[in-house]
Amino acid sequence: MAKPANGTTTIASPPAAEFASGWTYAPAPESVKVQIKPRYTHFINGVWTRATGETFPTLNPATEQTLCEISQATGGDVDKAVAAAGAAQPKWAALAPGERAKYLFRLARRIQERARELSVLETMDSGKPIKESRDVDIPLVAAHFFYHAGWADKLAYAFPGRTPRPVGVCGQIIPWNFPLLMAAWKLAPALACGNCVVLKPAETTPLTALRLAEIIEECDFPPGVVNVITGDGRTGATLASHPGVHKVAFTGSTEVGKKIAAATAGSGKRLTLELGGKSPHIIFEDASLDQAIEGIIAGIYFNQGEVCCAGSRLFVQESILDDVTSRLRRRLSTLRVGDPLDKNTDVGAVNSRAQLDTIRNYLRLGADEGATLHECGTAPLPAKGFWCRPSFFTGVQPSHTIAREEIFGPVLSVLSFRTPDEAVARANNTPYGLAAGVWTDKGGKIFDIARKLKAGVVWCNTYNKFDPASPFGGYKESGFGREGGLHGLRAYVDF
Amino acid sequence: MLRSPTVDAVMAQERAASFTKRSIKSSAKLAGLRLALSMLDLTTLEGKDSPEKARALCRKGLHPFERDEAMLGERLPSVAAICVYPALVAACREILAGTGVNIASVATGFPSGQYPLSVRLDDVRKAVGDGADEIDMVINRGAFLAGRYDEIAQEIREVKRACRRPDGVFAHLKVILETGELETLDNVRRASDIAIRAMAEVDAEAGIDAPGTPDFIKTSTGKVQPAATMPVTLVMLEAIRDWYLETGRLVGMKPAGGIRTAKQALHYLVMVKETMNLDVPGFEHVAGNPWLTPHYFRFGASTLCNDILRQIAWLKTGRYQAGYDFSEA
């Protein structure tokens, strides 16, 4: 048998022509189609309001097409919703806790049954990849309702020796990055503790909250227990300062959070805020590098970087800076940016034109201040839609704007450090304190560093792990109060 | 002593699982299945194997689906190699000589390797002398777990030297780590690094420059559970990748045992595509990824073959064929 020199063998079948581009994946579009009405109204006191008044469109950020028209809630709508919640409150609070649990369990099961529909809807409205809405967002939504359903009749055990009572009417204002998941984080503990709720989803992503209202209707919740009103910041401001609201829960930007804190100050309203972040990753030379890279990728490019706890500052021990940078570049080149409804998409569309402009502004600023930008891939992006290639900056100094301000996009700033103390000092040198990641194979070092980091969540050799039983929340300008777990219940009970 | 990078098992498992989430459809699926077929080391390693069984397997490997042109309108590729015990190499040679399908022989006291080194080396020389193109050796796991890493490296070098034919050309060596017995991913990485370096040292002795003889590292004998898994294969691929980046030398990868379905094979190919994107010069026809060719990636399997054929037939005809529509070997 003819053998060429060392190096090759003759193998009968050369690879197919499809491999010239490295085995291109064929399109794999999600096939489930969802029904969207042309216009949505508010869900108040168990019924959908009449379609009158001002509306605004909600877009699919991947196509810029209008999905449907959404109603702008007026002061009158907010009044009605708060009044409905207030009226429902005594009965809901007086319901046997086991009965409240039944409603929540029913809701959780129904969410699981309609998971695919909710995933598609979430992806269409927010731009996030279907892979994430299907495998992360919606399963966690159901998990939160299941978890808190379990607490409903065990609150006395959560706070031994005390008698937990509901706070009252909760005004809950949620962001556009995890629309349904944030709704679940807010609704589940409030309802489990016997409160009634007025929920306001973000104006760019109201569809899944409205669909959730339909499911709540389907589950036969008593009227007024959950009310969903839609609108922009004006609606949120009216709701937060409404005298009939006893507790305000807000997730969103630090800027708006400060306004809400000012508006509610002295009113006797309870307040929890989950705000921005500029979370650090610290990677030591003794880390398992390939796996650390995975965590860093997941930390910053998950949901297009539109994550409050995104690991947006990477501190690398100087001895491995070049190695980590080249690994990062290689790994980044495998990320697939594009149609969020394609099952193989890793990075979808940015949520809105405004957010894209913000991100682009930071990209410009970073380059102007002297950092070097590395972008992922050269494949053309769709002509329509709000797209931003995942990227990272090297040569970033702690004083650079991109190392200090929250970008809320798929942009990582790579910095260096020399000693553990320097790493901790640099990581804590921020007005924020939401999350942090530590990467080292050395157990003792992990515990030492984790203890010194000023952040609400510290992930060790992993990142972005969420569980309903685990409290989440921040330090400093990242807000106060916790969501999830035993700690999360505290915000929704009085003694 | 060799310092190997550490591996975090939790994140490595998570990464490996992420490849199974890729959705491979239509044209990509068909191309992937054809490629997987061409990457097969179609294997029989039973005590009851006979020359007739080996010959049947060779026929199957040469022409995996005899009705391909009639039913599918295309000639499907042959497999890469037929993998047998040393005693059956001569029988395979009757059929495979000159066909382009290689003869791979396990050797070195497969599967345990618990024999004196001289016996293991004779085993290799005999198989090479009978015409084996590729030798699948087992490492001395006892020595590895006892921390005698230099001994492992020395034995691999000896075996590789024994793979040299009188004409000076090396039969390609595949070093089986038997990862199921190494247990941890840190051990898998260390054993991979030892094997890769030892093989390259012998290439260097023989004056063979980069990219070197296309030798392989291989997960398993198939006689120990667990055999090939995605996390183990990922860690081995990372060792191969790092070695290429350091030296420009190319080493092949062979997961073996436990890969029974076409879908699993596609998951492995996704892992290869997304881990080995190294822009290797000379491999522009596969976008610079040599591991997307049978020269550097193989599946050690037996039942996988007919499942791939069944899926190809389904893709091309829209109908599933019965199991008995595909010949056994």
HADDOCK unambig.tbl for C-alpha pairs under 7 A between the chains (distance, minus, plus):
assign (segid A and resid 1 and name CA) (segid B and resid 97 and name CA) 5.40 0.50 0.50
assign (segid A and resid 1 and name CA) (segid B and resid 98 and name CA) 4.05 0.50 0.50
assign (segid A and resid 2 and name CA) (segid B and resid 98 and name CA) 6.57 0.50 0.50
assign (segid A and resid 5 and name CA) (segid B and resid 169 and name CA) 6.95 0.50 0.50
assign (segid A and resid 6 and name CA) (segid B and resid 169 and name CA) 6.31 0.50 0.50
assign (segid A and resid 6 and name CA) (segid B and resid 170 and name CA) 6.99 0.50 0.50
assign (segid A and resid 6 and name CA) (segid B and resid 213 and name CA) 5.39 0.50 0.50
assign (segid A and resid 7 and name CA) (segid B and resid 212 and name CA) 6.00 0.50 0.50
assign (segid A and resid 7 and name CA) (segid B and resid 213 and name CA) 4.85 0.50 0.50
assign (segid A and resid 7 and name CA) (segid B and resid 214 and name CA) 5.76 0.50 0.50
assign (segid A and resid 10 and name CA) (segid B and resid 100 and name CA) 5.45 0.50 0.50
assign (segid A and resid 11 and name CA) (segid B and resid 80 and name CA) 6.53 0.50 0.50
assign (segid A and resid 11 and name CA) (segid B and resid 100 and name CA) 4.86 0.50 0.50
assign (segid A and resid 11 and name CA) (segid B and resid 101 and name CA) 6.28 0.50 0.50
assign (segid A and resid 12 and name CA) (segid B and resid 78 and name CA) 6.54 0.50 0.50
assign (segid A and resid 12 and name CA) (segid B and resid 100 and name CA) 5.11 0.50 0.50
assign (segid A and resid 12 and name CA) (segid B and resid 101 and name CA) 6.75 0.50 0.50
assign (segid A and resid 13 and name CA) (segid B and resid 38 and name CA) 6.54 0.50 0.50
assign (segid A and resid 13 and name CA) (segid B and resid 77 and name CA) 5.30 0.50 0.50
assign (segid A and resid 13 and name CA) (segid B and resid 78 and name CA) 6.60 0.50 0.50
assign (segid A and resid 15 and name CA) (segid B and resid 35 and name CA) 6.25 0.50 0.50
assign (segid A and resid 15 and name CA) (segid B and resid 293 and name CA) 6.41 0.50 0.50
assign (segid A and resid 16 and name CA) (segid B and resid 31 and name CA) 6.57 0.50 0.50
assign (segid A and resid 18 and name CA) (segid B and resid 31 and name CA) 6.51 0.50 0.50
assign (segid A and resid 19 and name CA) (segid B and resid 285 and name CA) 6.74 0.50 0.50
assign (segid A and resid 19 and name CA) (segid B and resid 286 and name CA) 4.95 0.50 0.50
assign (segid A and resid 19 and name CA) (segid B and resid 287 and name CA) 6.97 0.50 0.50
assign (segid A and resid 20 and name CA) (segid B and resid 284 and name CA) 6.81 0.50 0.50
assign (segid A and resid 20 and name CA) (segid B and resid 285 and name CA) 4.59 0.50 0.50
assign (segid A and resid 20 and name CA) (segid B and resid 286 and name CA) 4.63 0.50 0.50
assign (segid A and resid 20 and name CA) (segid B and resid 287 and name CA) 5.40 0.50 0.50
assign (segid A and resid 21 and name CA) (segid B and resid 286 and name CA) 6.46 0.50 0.50
assign (segid A and resid 21 and name CA) (segid B and resid 287 and name CA) 5.20 0.50 0.50
assign (segid A and resid 22 and name CA) (segid B and resid 286 and name CA) 5.17 0.50 0.50
assign (segid A and resid 22 and name CA) (segid B and resid 287 and name CA) 4.65 0.50 0.50
assign (segid A and resid 23 and name CA) (segid B and resid 28 and name CA) 6.75 0.50 0.50
assign (segid A and resid 24 and name CA) (segid B and resid 28 and name CA) 6.46 0.50 0.50
assign (segid A and resid 25 and name CA) (segid B and resid 24 and name CA) 6.25 0.50 0.50
assign (segid A and resid 25 and name CA) (segid B and resid 28 and name CA) 5.32 0.50 0.50
assign (segid A and resid 26 and name CA) (segid B and resid 24 and name CA) 6.79 0.50 0.50
assign (segid A and resid 26 and name CA) (segid B and resid 25 and name CA) 5.78 0.50 0.50
assign (segid A and resid 26 and name CA) (segid B and resid 26 and name CA) 6.63 0.50 0.50
assign (segid A and resid 26 and name CA) (segid B and resid 27 and name CA) 6.31 0.50 0.50
assign (segid A and resid 26 and name CA) (segid B and resid 28 and name CA) 5.37 0.50 0.50
assign (segid A and resid 28 and name CA) (segid B and resid 23 and name CA) 6.22 0.50 0.50
assign (segid A and resid 28 and name CA) (segid B and resid 25 and name CA) 6.46 0.50 0.50
assign (segid A and resid 288 and name CA) (segid B and resid 5 and name CA) 6.63 0.50 0.50
assign (segid A and resid 288 and name CA) (segid B and resid 6 and name CA) 5.05 0.50 0.50
assign (segid A and resid 288 and name CA) (segid B and resid 7 and name CA) 5.09 0.50 0.50
assign (segid A and resid 288 and name CA) (segid B and resid 8 and name CA) 5.76 0.50 0.50
assign (segid A and resid 291 and name CA) (segid B and resid 8 and name CA) 6.21 0.50 0.50
assign (segid A and resid 291 and name CA) (segid B and resid 11 and name CA) 5.47 0.50 0.50
assign (segid A and resid 291 and name CA) (segid B and resid 12 and name CA) 5.98 0.50 0.50
assign (segid A and resid 334 and name CA) (segid B and resid 274 and name CA) 6.01 0.50 0.50
assign (segid A and resid 343 and name CA) (segid B and resid 23 and name CA) 6.22 0.50 0.50
assign (segid A and resid 344 and name CA) (segid B and resid 22 and name CA) 5.54 0.50 0.50
assign (segid A and resid 344 and name CA) (segid B and resid 23 and name CA) 6.16 0.50 0.50
assign (segid A and resid 462 and name CA) (segid B and resid 11 and name CA) 6.95 0.50 0.50
